[in-house]
Amino acid sequence: MPSKTKKQGDRTKRLPVSPSGQITLLTDFGNRDYFVGAVKGVVASINPSARMIDITHEIPGQDIEAAAFILLASYRSFAPGTIHVAVVDPGVGTGRKAILALAGGHFFVGPDNGIFSYVLEKEADHRIFHLTVQNYFCQPLSNTFHGRDVFAPVAAYLSNGLSPETFGEEIFDTVRLPPLAPTAPKPGQIKGRILHIDRFGNCVTNIDRLVLERSNEDRAKVMIKGKKIDSFRESYAERKGKKTLFAIWGSAGFLEISACNRSAAKILKAGRGDSVTIEFV
């Protein structure tokens, strides 16, 4: 279940970077309906010069965790000042907040349902604003399409140079998904989980270089779904031994469990959330 963060101290410092005219879109809208086009139309009507880039619109429907990972894996590829609109919003029309977050030199606009959890965990120095000033929303406001009526116009006005404070008050409590960081329940052991399974069947874990240093790879044994994996490779196509499954550092910075030209997820019958244990011998 999502949890709430504790109230933090006063933050009166100025923004480290100004919002740019570049806006990314990440949604579960798909491409067969009018939803994506409508969002882009609202942005263009407010700021015709905005540069819109689609990260993806193929997030599984209402899958907040999948969106949180994709956003984490992609936002640093964009220049500082980029505005990221992320909308996977099963609570649209309810009492859930609409928020604007500033983190890592980027801006994030979307629902307060945990979609920004992983970014905010990585970027501990952040600020969050509750979007309440309806002058900057589309009217009449639909209770089923805040992507178009709330998040798109706020992103567009932000890209035109309006201050985040314009849209509402700063807040210090946001909904969070379970923590991204793995645990170390005892010496010589790391407990993690599968964060994401990509279209090739690679199992992306939540274990990063801060947890498992390269110097320890020779001693590391990865346990997942009853299988022991002790082969670390530098590329997917590297031929090293006869074992099918291997570990590799993926482009998102996390340890992946992979199989050359095959789906590791299918071999393991693994899914997101499955436990991953590393032991050092």
Contacts in CASP RR format, 6 or more apart in sequence:
PFRMAT RR
TARGET T0000
AUTHOR 0000-0000-0000
METHOD contacts of the structure
MODEL  1
MPSKTKKQGDRTKRLPVSPSGQITLLTDFGNRDYFVGAVKGVVASINPSA
RMIDITHEIPGQDIEAAAFILLASYRSFAPGTIHVAVVDPGVGTGRKAIL
ALAGGHFFVGPDNGIFSYVLEKEADHRIFHLTVQNYFCQPLSNTFHGRDV
FAPVAAYLSNGLSPETFGEEIFDTVRLPPLAPTAPKPGQIKGRILHIDRF
GNCVTNIDRLVLERSNEDRAKVMIKGKKIDSFRESYAERKGKKTLFAIWG
SAGFLEISACNRSAAKILKAGRGDSVTIEFV
2 113 0 8 1.000
2 114 0 8 1.000
2 175 0 8 1.000
2 176 0 8 1.000
2 177 0 8 1.000
3 175 0 8 1.000
3 176 0 8 1.000
3 178 0 8 1.000
4 173 0 8 1.000
4 174 0 8 1.000
4 175 0 8 1.000
4 176 0 8 1.000
5 172 0 8 1.000
5 173 0 8 1.000
5 174 0 8 1.000
5 176 0 8 1.000
6 172 0 8 1.000
6 173 0 8 1.000
7 172 0 8 1.000
7 173 0 8 1.000
8 172 0 8 1.000
9 172 0 8 1.000
11 127 0 8 1.000
11 170 0 8 1.000
15 102 0 8 1.000
15 163 0 8 1.000
15 164 0 8 1.000
16 104 0 8 1.000
16 105 0 8 1.000
17 80 0 8 1.000
17 81 0 8 1.000
17 105 0 8 1.000
18 81 0 8 1.000
18 161 0 8 1.000
19 81 0 8 1.000
19 83 0 8 1.000
19 107 0 8 1.000
19 158 0 8 1.000
19 159 0 8 1.000
19 161 0 8 1.000
20 79 0 8 1.000
20 80 0 8 1.000
20 81 0 8 1.000
20 82 0 8 1.000
20 83 0 8 1.000
20 159 0 8 1.000
21 47 0 8 1.000
21 49 0 8 1.000
21 50 0 8 1.000
21 51 0 8 1.000
21 83 0 8 1.000
21 159 0 8 1.000
22 50 0 8 1.000
22 51 0 8 1.000
22 53 0 8 1.000
22 78 0 8 1.000
22 79 0 8 1.000
22 81 0 8 1.000
22 82 0 8 1.000
22 83 0 8 1.000
22 159 0 8 1.000
23 43 0 8 1.000
23 50 0 8 1.000
23 51 0 8 1.000
23 52 0 8 1.000
23 53 0 8 1.000
23 82 0 8 1.000
23 83 0 8 1.000
23 84 0 8 1.000
23 85 0 8 1.000
23 155 0 8 1.000
23 156 0 8 1.000
23 159 0 8 1.000
24 52 0 8 1.000
24 53 0 8 1.000
24 54 0 8 1.000
24 55 0 8 1.000
24 74 0 8 1.000
24 75 0 8 1.000
24 78 0 8 1.000
24 82 0 8 1.000
24 83 0 8 1.000
24 84 0 8 1.000
24 85 0 8 1.000
25 36 0 8 1.000
25 39 0 8 1.000
25 40 0 8 1.000
25 52 0 8 1.000
25 53 0 8 1.000
25 54 0 8 1.000
25 55 0 8 1.000
25 57 0 8 1.000
25 85 0 8 1.000
25 87 0 8 1.000
26 55 0 8 1.000
26 56 0 8 1.000
26 57 0 8 1.000
26 59 0 8 1.000
26 67 0 8 1.000
26 70 0 8 1.000
26 71 0 8 1.000
26 74 0 8 1.000
26 84 0 8 1.000
26 85 0 8 1.000
26 86 0 8 1.000
26 87 0 8 1.000
26 88 0 8 1.000
27 35 0 8 1.000
27 36 0 8 1.000
27 39 0 8 1.000
27 56 0 8 1.000
27 57 0 8 1.000
27 59 0 8 1.000
27 86 0 8 1.000
27 87 0 8 1.000
27 88 0 8 1.000
27 147 0 8 1.000
28 57 0 8 1.000
28 58 0 8 1.000
28 59 0 8 1.000
28 60 0 8 1.000
28 61 0 8 1.000
28 62 0 8 1.000
28 63 0 8 1.000
28 67 0 8 1.000
28 87 0 8 1.000
28 88 0 8 1.000
29 35 0 8 1.000
29 36 0 8 1.000
29 39 0 8 1.000
29 57 0 8 1.000
29 87 0 8 1.000
30 36 0 8 1.000
30 57 0 8 1.000
30 58 0 8 1.000
31 57 0 8 1.000
31 58 0 8 1.000
35 145 0 8 1.000
35 148 0 8 1.000
36 54 0 8 1.000
36 57 0 8 1.000
38 145 0 8 1.000
38 148 0 8 1.000
39 85 0 8 1.000
39 87 0 8 1.000
39 147 0 8 1.000
39 148 0 8 1.000
39 151 0 8 1.000
39 152 0 8 1.000
40 52 0 8 1.000
40 152 0 8 1.000
41 152 0 8 1.000
42 138 0 8 1.000
42 148 0 8 1.000
42 149 0 8 1.000
42 152 0 8 1.000
42 153 0 8 1.000
42 156 0 8 1.000
43 50 0 8 1.000
43 52 0 8 1.000
43 152 0 8 1.000
43 153 0 8 1.000
43 155 0 8 1.000
43 156 0 8 1.000
43 159 0 8 1.000
44 50 0 8 1.000
44 52 0 8 1.000
45 156 0 8 1.000
46 153 0 8 1.000
46 156 0 8 1.000
46 157 0 8 1.000
46 160 0 8 1.000
47 156 0 8 1.000
47 157 0 8 1.000
47 159 0 8 1.000
47 160 0 8 1.000
50 156 0 8 1.000
50 159 0 8 1.000
53 78 0 8 1.000
55 70 0 8 1.000
55 71 0 8 1.000
55 74 0 8 1.000
55 84 0 8 1.000
56 70 0 8 1.000
59 66 0 8 1.000
59 67 0 8 1.000
59 70 0 8 1.000
59 88 0 8 1.000
60 66 0 8 1.000
61 88 0 8 1.000
62 88 0 8 1.000
62 89 0 8 1.000
62 90 0 8 1.000
63 88 0 8 1.000
64 88 0 8 1.000
64 90 0 8 1.000
64 113 0 8 1.000
64 114 0 8 1.000
64 115 0 8 1.000
64 177 0 8 1.000
65 177 0 8 1.000
65 195 0 8 1.000
65 272 0 8 1.000
66 88 0 8 1.000
66 196 0 8 1.000
66 272 0 8 1.000
67 86 0 8 1.000
67 88 0 8 1.000
67 115 0 8 1.000
68 114 0 8 1.000
68 115 0 8 1.000
68 116 0 8 1.000
68 117 0 8 1.000
68 118 0 8 1.000
68 119 0 8 1.000
68 177 0 8 1.000
69 118 0 8 1.000
69 195 0 8 1.000
69 196 0 8 1.000
69 204 0 8 1.000
69 252 0 8 1.000
70 196 0 8 1.000
71 84 0 8 1.000
71 86 0 8 1.000
71 108 0 8 1.000
71 115 0 8 1.000
71 116 0 8 1.000
71 118 0 8 1.000
71 119 0 8 1.000
72 118 0 8 1.000
72 119 0 8 1.000
72 122 0 8 1.000
72 180 0 8 1.000
72 252 0 8 1.000
73 196 0 8 1.000
73 251 0 8 1.000
73 252 0 8 1.000
75 82 0 8 1.000
75 84 0 8 1.000
75 106 0 8 1.000
75 108 0 8 1.000
75 119 0 8 1.000
78 84 0 8 1.000
78 106 0 8 1.000
80 104 0 8 1.000
80 105 0 8 1.000
80 106 0 8 1.000
81 105 0 8 1.000
81 106 0 8 1.000
81 107 0 8 1.000
82 106 0 8 1.000
82 107 0 8 1.000
83 106 0 8 1.000
83 107 0 8 1.000
83 108 0 8 1.000
83 109 0 8 1.000
83 155 0 8 1.000
83 158 0 8 1.000
83 159 0 8 1.000
84 106 0 8 1.000
84 107 0 8 1.000
84 108 0 8 1.000
84 109 0 8 1.000
85 109 0 8 1.000
85 110 0 8 1.000
85 147 0 8 1.000
85 151 0 8 1.000
85 152 0 8 1.000
85 155 0 8 1.000
86 108 0 8 1.000
86 109 0 8 1.000
86 110 0 8 1.000
86 115 0 8 1.000
86 116 0 8 1.000
87 110 0 8 1.000
87 111 0 8 1.000
87 146 0 8 1.000
87 147 0 8 1.000
87 151 0 8 1.000
88 111 0 8 1.000
88 113 0 8 1.000
88 115 0 8 1.000
89 96 0 8 1.000
89 110 0 8 1.000
89 111 0 8 1.000
89 113 0 8 1.000
89 146 0 8 1.000
89 147 0 8 1.000
90 113 0 8 1.000
91 111 0 8 1.000
91 113 0 8 1.000
92 111 0 8 1.000
92 143 0 8 1.000
92 144 0 8 1.000
92 145 0 8 1.000
92 146 0 8 1.000
92 147 0 8 1.000
93 143 0 8 1.000
93 144 0 8 1.000
93 146 0 8 1.000
96 111 0 8 1.000
96 112 0 8 1.000
96 113 0 8 1.000
96 175 0 8 1.000
97 111 0 8 1.000
97 112 0 8 1.000
97 130 0 8 1.000
97 131 0 8 1.000
97 171 0 8 1.000
97 174 0 8 1.000
98 110 0 8 1.000
98 111 0 8 1.000
98 112 0 8 1.000
98 130 0 8 1.000
98 131 0 8 1.000
98 146 0 8 1.000
98 150 0 8 1.000
98 151 0 8 1.000
98 154 0 8 1.000
99 109 0 8 1.000
99 110 0 8 1.000
99 111 0 8 1.000
99 112 0 8 1.000
99 116 0 8 1.000
99 128 0 8 1.000
99 129 0 8 1.000
99 130 0 8 1.000
99 131 0 8 1.000
99 171 0 8 1.000
99 174 0 8 1.000
100 107 0 8 1.000
100 108 0 8 1.000
100 109 0 8 1.000
100 110 0 8 1.000
100 128 0 8 1.000
100 129 0 8 1.000
100 131 0 8 1.000
100 154 0 8 1.000
100 158 0 8 1.000
100 164 0 8 1.000
100 167 0 8 1.000
101 107 0 8 1.000
101 108 0 8 1.000
101 109 0 8 1.000
101 116 0 8 1.000
101 119 0 8 1.000
101 120 0 8 1.000
101 126 0 8 1.000
101 127 0 8 1.000
101 128 0 8 1.000
101 129 0 8 1.000
101 174 0 8 1.000
102 108 0 8 1.000
102 126 0 8 1.000
102 127 0 8 1.000
102 128 0 8 1.000
102 164 0 8 1.000
103 116 0 8 1.000
103 119 0 8 1.000
103 120 0 8 1.000
103 123 0 8 1.000
103 125 0 8 1.000
103 126 0 8 1.000
103 127 0 8 1.000
104 123 0 8 1.000
104 125 0 8 1.000
104 126 0 8 1.000
106 119 0 8 1.000
107 155 0 8 1.000
107 158 0 8 1.000
107 164 0 8 1.000
108 116 0 8 1.000
108 119 0 8 1.000
109 131 0 8 1.000
109 151 0 8 1.000
109 154 0 8 1.000
109 155 0 8 1.000
109 158 0 8 1.000
110 116 0 8 1.000
110 146 0 8 1.000
110 147 0 8 1.000
110 150 0 8 1.000
110 151 0 8 1.000
111 146 0 8 1.000
111 151 0 8 1.000
112 130 0 8 1.000
112 174 0 8 1.000
112 175 0 8 1.000
113 175 0 8 1.000
114 174 0 8 1.000
114 175 0 8 1.000
114 176 0 8 1.000
114 177 0 8 1.000
116 174 0 8 1.000
117 175 0 8 1.000
117 176 0 8 1.000
117 177 0 8 1.000
117 180 0 8 1.000
118 177 0 8 1.000
118 180 0 8 1.000
120 126 0 8 1.000
120 128 0 8 1.000
120 174 0 8 1.000
120 176 0 8 1.000
121 176 0 8 1.000
121 179 0 8 1.000
121 180 0 8 1.000
121 181 0 8 1.000
122 180 0 8 1.000
127 164 0 8 1.000
127 170 0 8 1.000
128 170 0 8 1.000
128 171 0 8 1.000
128 172 0 8 1.000
128 174 0 8 1.000
129 164 0 8 1.000
129 165 0 8 1.000
129 167 0 8 1.000
129 168 0 8 1.000
129 169 0 8 1.000
129 170 0 8 1.000
129 171 0 8 1.000
130 168 0 8 1.000
130 169 0 8 1.000
130 170 0 8 1.000
130 171 0 8 1.000
131 150 0 8 1.000
131 154 0 8 1.000
131 167 0 8 1.000
131 168 0 8 1.000
132 167 0 8 1.000
132 168 0 8 1.000
132 169 0 8 1.000
133 166 0 8 1.000
133 167 0 8 1.000
133 168 0 8 1.000
134 141 0 8 1.000
136 153 0 8 1.000
136 154 0 8 1.000
136 157 0 8 1.000
136 162 0 8 1.000
136 166 0 8 1.000
136 167 0 8 1.000
137 149 0 8 1.000
137 150 0 8 1.000
137 153 0 8 1.000
137 154 0 8 1.000
138 148 0 8 1.000
138 149 0 8 1.000
138 150 0 8 1.000
138 152 0 8 1.000
138 153 0 8 1.000
139 149 0 8 1.000
141 149 0 8 1.000
141 150 0 8 1.000
142 148 0 8 1.000
142 149 0 8 1.000
154 167 0 8 1.000
157 166 0 8 1.000
157 167 0 8 1.000
158 164 0 8 1.000
158 167 0 8 1.000
180 195 0 8 1.000
180 206 0 8 1.000
181 206 0 8 1.000
181 211 0 8 1.000
182 190 0 8 1.000
182 191 0 8 1.000
182 192 0 8 1.000
182 193 0 8 1.000
182 205 0 8 1.000
182 206 0 8 1.000
182 207 0 8 1.000
182 211 0 8 1.000
183 190 0 8 1.000
183 191 0 8 1.000
183 192 0 8 1.000
184 190 0 8 1.000
184 191 0 8 1.000
185 191 0 8 1.000
188 279 0 8 1.000
188 280 0 8 1.000
189 277 0 8 1.000
189 278 0 8 1.000
189 279 0 8 1.000
189 280 0 8 1.000
190 207 0 8 1.000
190 211 0 8 1.000
190 212 0 8 1.000
190 277 0 8 1.000
190 278 0 8 1.000
190 279 0 8 1.000
191 275 0 8 1.000
191 276 0 8 1.000
191 277 0 8 1.000
192 205 0 8 1.000
192 206 0 8 1.000
192 207 0 8 1.000
192 275 0 8 1.000
192 276 0 8 1.000
192 277 0 8 1.000
192 278 0 8 1.000
193 205 0 8 1.000
193 206 0 8 1.000
193 272 0 8 1.000
193 273 0 8 1.000
193 274 0 8 1.000
193 275 0 8 1.000
193 276 0 8 1.000
194 203 0 8 1.000
194 204 0 8 1.000
194 205 0 8 1.000
194 206 0 8 1.000
194 224 0 8 1.000
194 270 0 8 1.000
194 271 0 8 1.000
194 272 0 8 1.000
194 273 0 8 1.000
194 274 0 8 1.000
194 276 0 8 1.000
195 204 0 8 1.000
195 205 0 8 1.000
195 206 0 8 1.000
195 254 0 8 1.000
195 272 0 8 1.000
195 273 0 8 1.000
196 204 0 8 1.000
196 272 0 8 1.000
197 203 0 8 1.000
197 204 0 8 1.000
197 265 0 8 1.000
197 270 0 8 1.000
197 271 0 8 1.000
197 272 0 8 1.000
198 204 0 8 1.000
200 258 0 8 1.000
200 263 0 8 1.000
201 258 0 8 1.000
201 263 0 8 1.000
201 264 0 8 1.000
201 265 0 8 1.000
201 266 0 8 1.000
202 250 0 8 1.000
202 256 0 8 1.000
202 257 0 8 1.000
202 258 0 8 1.000
202 264 0 8 1.000
202 265 0 8 1.000
203 224 0 8 1.000
203 256 0 8 1.000
203 257 0 8 1.000
203 258 0 8 1.000
203 264 0 8 1.000
203 265 0 8 1.000
203 268 0 8 1.000
203 270 0 8 1.000
203 271 0 8 1.000
203 274 0 8 1.000
204 250 0 8 1.000
204 252 0 8 1.000
204 254 0 8 1.000
204 255 0 8 1.000
204 256 0 8 1.000
205 254 0 8 1.000
205 255 0 8 1.000
205 256 0 8 1.000
205 257 0 8 1.000
205 276 0 8 1.000
206 254 0 8 1.000
207 254 0 8 1.000
207 255 0 8 1.000
207 276 0 8 1.000
207 278 0 8 1.000
208 253 0 8 1.000
208 254 0 8 1.000
208 255 0 8 1.000
209 249 0 8 1.000
209 253 0 8 1.000
212 220 0 8 1.000
212 255 0 8 1.000
212 278 0 8 1.000
216 280 0 8 1.000
217 232 0 8 1.000
217 247 0 8 1.000
219 280 0 8 1.000
219 281 0 8 1.000
220 230 0 8 1.000
220 232 0 8 1.000
220 247 0 8 1.000
220 278 0 8 1.000
220 279 0 8 1.000
220 280 0 8 1.000
221 228 0 8 1.000
221 229 0 8 1.000
221 230 0 8 1.000
221 278 0 8 1.000
221 279 0 8 1.000
221 280 0 8 1.000
221 281 0 8 1.000
222 228 0 8 1.000
222 229 0 8 1.000
222 230 0 8 1.000
222 247 0 8 1.000
222 255 0 8 1.000
222 257 0 8 1.000
222 276 0 8 1.000
222 277 0 8 1.000
222 278 0 8 1.000
223 229 0 8 1.000
223 276 0 8 1.000
223 277 0 8 1.000
223 278 0 8 1.000
223 279 0 8 1.000
224 257 0 8 1.000
224 268 0 8 1.000
224 270 0 8 1.000
224 274 0 8 1.000
224 275 0 8 1.000
224 276 0 8 1.000
224 277 0 8 1.000
225 268 0 8 1.000
225 269 0 8 1.000
225 270 0 8 1.000
225 274 0 8 1.000
227 245 0 8 1.000
227 268 0 8 1.000
229 243 0 8 1.000
229 245 0 8 1.000
229 246 0 8 1.000
229 247 0 8 1.000
229 257 0 8 1.000
231 240 0 8 1.000
231 241 0 8 1.000
231 243 0 8 1.000
231 245 0 8 1.000
231 246 0 8 1.000
231 247 0 8 1.000
232 246 0 8 1.000
232 247 0 8 1.000
232 248 0 8 1.000
233 240 0 8 1.000
233 246 0 8 1.000
233 247 0 8 1.000
233 248 0 8 1.000
233 258 0 8 1.000
234 248 0 8 1.000
235 248 0 8 1.000
236 248 0 8 1.000
236 258 0 8 1.000
236 260 0 8 1.000
237 260 0 8 1.000
238 260 0 8 1.000
239 260 0 8 1.000
240 246 0 8 1.000
244 259 0 8 1.000
244 260 0 8 1.000
244 262 0 8 1.000
244 267 0 8 1.000
245 257 0 8 1.000
245 258 0 8 1.000
245 259 0 8 1.000
245 264 0 8 1.000
245 267 0 8 1.000
245 268 0 8 1.000
246 257 0 8 1.000
246 258 0 8 1.000
246 259 0 8 1.000
246 260 0 8 1.000
247 255 0 8 1.000
247 256 0 8 1.000
247 257 0 8 1.000
247 258 0 8 1.000
248 255 0 8 1.000
248 256 0 8 1.000
248 258 0 8 1.000
249 255 0 8 1.000
249 256 0 8 1.000
250 256 0 8 1.000
256 264 0 8 1.000
257 264 0 8 1.000
257 268 0 8 1.000
257 270 0 8 1.000
257 276 0 8 1.000
258 264 0 8 1.000
259 267 0 8 1.000
264 270 0 8 1.000
265 271 0 8 1.000
END
